[in-house]
Every structure is written in C-alpha cells, then in structure tokens.
Amino acid sequence: MTEKLEQAKDIRESLAARKIGGTGTQFNSEETELLYHIVDDYIARNDEASVDVKLPFDVLQSLKEVS
C-alpha cells in the first residue's frame, strides 16, 4: 500500500504542475487506476453513511444491557 501512496503523491505533484502550467492531462492505465481508487475512497469517506448514524432501537437496548 505504501507504494501506491507514493505513486498517488507523484500523480498529485504532476497534476499540480499541469494545473499551474495550463497544459493538458493524459493518464496511463496505472495512473487511471490509482486516480479511480483515490476518487472512490474520497466518495466513500464523504458520501456514505458514517458511524454516527442512529442505531436501531434493539441495538441500543443490547448496548445498554452490556454496559
């Protein structure tokens, strides 16, 4: 996983340079795969239900019984 993280950081630097320079952007298959995982992880963290969602009543009851 560390190798993918380093590759992702390299892509970020490359994107920053392309954005600043106003040049076009083309990605090879490895970069495309990494970008997909980055976007997918971002969406998962920010769009899907988080842990603070209200629990069903029976789950809450069982938690009270345990404590």
C-alpha positions in Angstrom: 0.0 0.0 0.0 2.9 2.3 0.6 4.0 2.1 -3.0 0.5 3.1 -4.1 0.6 6.0 -1.7 3.9 7.2 -3.1 2.5 6.9 -6.7 -0.6 8.8 -5.7 1.6 11.6 -4.3 3.6 11.7 -7.5 0.4 12.0 -9.5 -0.7 14.8 -7.3 2.5 16.7 -7.9 2.2 16.1 -11.6 -1.4 17.3 -11.6 -0.4 20.5 -9.7 2.3 21.2 -12.3 -0.2 20.6 -15.1 -2.8 22.9 -13.5 -0.3 25.7 -12.9 1.1 25.4 -16.4 -2.3 25.1 -18.0 -1.3 22.0 -20.0 -3.5 19.1 -21.0 -3.8 15.9 -19.0 -3.5 12.4 -20.2 -3.1 9.4 -17.9 -1.6 6.0 -18.4 -3.5 2.9 -17.2 -1.6 2.8 -13.9 -2.4 6.5 -13.1 -6.0 5.9 -14.1 -6.3 3.0 -11.7 -4.8 5.0 -8.9 -7.0 8.0 -9.6 -10.0 5.8 -9.6 -9.2 4.4 -6.1 -8.5 7.9 -4.8 -11.8 9.2 -6.0 -13.6 6.1 -4.8 -12.1 6.5 -1.3 -13.0 10.2 -1.2 -16.6 9.4 -2.1 -16.8 6.6 0.4 -15.5 8.9 3.2 -17.7 11.8 2.3 -20.9 10.4 0.8 -21.7 7.1 2.5 -23.3 6.8 5.9 -20.9 7.3 8.8 -20.7 5.7 12.2 -22.8 8.4 13.8 -25.9 7.2 12.1 -28.7 6.4 14.5 -28.8 2.8 15.5 -32.0 0.7 15.6 -33.8 0.5 18.9 -32.9 -3.2 19.6 -29.2 -2.5 19.1 -29.4 0.4 21.5 -31.1 -1.8 24.1 -28.5 -4.5 23.8 -25.7 -1.9 24.2 -27.4 -0.7 27.4 -27.6 -4.2 28.7 -23.9 -4.8 28.1 -22.8 -1.7 30.0 
